[in-house]
Amino acid sequence: MALCIESDHLEKVQRILALHFEGLEVWAHGARVTGVDLTPDTELELVVISESRLSFEAMTAVEKAFVDSGLPFRVDVMDWAKLPESLQKQIKKEHDVVQAAAES
């Protein structure tokens, strides 16, 4: 699946993710992946893939970074470890990798 986002916006998103979640895989899901009901201001839905829950501080910091980024759409960041299994299954079916996990 192709992520519906301009390349310069994607680069900005990836820079912010690398700064806040270095080494962790991050997936995009929702309308910007499926293209369904997509408008220019449709939010970008991201989920950070981690075995353990992410700290409140890390989530707050990345949310602030996206608010301050100047992107023309909202970015919603979720913690994989906090999602119900039903939502995890749905995201696994339709996602696009925005940031790959670090090689171990």
C-alpha positions as CSV (number, residue, x, y, z in Angstrom):
1,M,0.0,0.0,0.0
2,A,1.2,3.5,-0.7
3,L,1.0,6.2,1.9
4,C,-1.0,9.2,0.7
5,I,1.3,12.0,1.8
6,E,3.5,14.5,0.0
7,S,7.2,13.5,0.1
8,D,8.4,16.6,2.0
9,H,5.7,16.0,4.6
10,L,6.8,12.4,4.9
11,E,10.4,13.5,5.4
12,K,9.3,15.8,8.2
13,V,7.3,13.0,9.9
14,Q,10.2,10.6,9.6
15,R,12.6,13.2,11.1
16,I,10.3,13.7,14.1
17,L,9.9,9.9,14.6
18,A,13.6,9.2,14.4
19,L,14.2,11.9,17.0
20,H,11.6,10.5,19.4
21,F,11.4,6.8,18.7
22,E,14.8,5.9,17.3
23,G,15.1,2.2,16.5
24,L,11.3,1.5,16.8
25,E,9.1,0.5,13.9
26,V,6.3,2.9,13.2
27,W,3.3,2.1,11.0
28,A,0.7,4.4,9.3
29,H,-2.8,3.2,9.1
30,G,-6.3,4.6,8.4
31,A,-7.4,6.8,5.5
32,R,-3.9,8.0,4.5
33,V,-3.1,4.3,3.8
34,T,-6.4,3.1,2.3
35,G,-7.2,6.3,0.4
36,V,-10.8,6.0,1.6
37,D,-12.5,9.3,2.5
38,L,-9.2,11.1,2.0
39,T,-9.0,14.9,2.1
40,P,-6.0,17.2,2.2
41,D,-6.5,17.7,6.0
42,T,-7.2,14.1,6.8
43,E,-5.1,13.2,9.9
44,L,-2.1,10.8,9.7
45,E,-2.6,7.9,12.0
46,L,0.6,6.3,13.3
47,V,1.2,3.5,15.7
48,V,4.6,2.9,17.4
49,I,5.4,-0.8,17.6
50,S,7.0,-1.7,20.9
51,E,6.9,-4.8,23.2
52,S,6.4,-2.6,26.3
53,R,4.3,0.5,26.8
54,L,5.8,3.8,25.8
55,S,6.2,6.5,28.5
56,F,3.7,9.3,28.9
57,E,6.6,11.7,28.5
58,A,7.7,10.2,25.2
59,M,4.1,10.3,23.8
60,T,3.6,13.9,25.0
61,A,6.9,15.0,23.5
62,V,6.2,13.5,20.1
63,E,2.6,14.9,20.1
64,K,4.0,18.4,20.8
65,A,6.6,18.0,18.1
66,F,3.9,17.2,15.5
67,V,1.7,20.1,16.7
68,D,4.7,22.5,16.3
69,S,5.8,20.9,13.0
70,G,3.7,23.1,10.7
71,L,2.3,20.1,8.9
72,P,-1.0,20.9,7.2
73,F,-2.8,17.9,8.9
74,R,-3.0,16.5,12.4
75,V,-0.8,13.5,13.3
76,D,-2.2,11.0,15.8
77,V,0.4,8.7,17.5
78,M,-0.7,5.6,19.3
79,D,1.2,3.0,21.4
80,W,0.8,-0.5,20.0
81,A,1.2,-2.1,23.5
82,K,-1.9,-0.2,24.7
83,L,-4.2,-1.1,21.8
84,P,-6.8,-3.8,22.1
85,E,-6.0,-7.0,20.1
86,S,-9.0,-6.3,17.8
87,L,-7.5,-3.0,16.7
88,Q,-4.1,-4.5,16.3
89,K,-5.5,-7.2,13.9
90,Q,-7.2,-4.5,11.9
91,I,-4.0,-2.4,11.6
92,K,-1.9,-5.4,10.7
93,K,-4.2,-6.0,7.6
94,E,-3.8,-2.4,6.3
95,H,-0.7,-0.5,7.2
96,D,2.4,1.1,5.7
97,V,5.8,1.1,7.4
98,V,6.9,4.8,8.0
99,Q,9.9,3.9,10.0
100,A,11.6,0.5,10.1
101,A,12.9,-1.1,13.3
102,A,16.6,-1.0,13.9
103,E,18.5,-4.1,13.0
104,S,19.4,-6.1,16.1
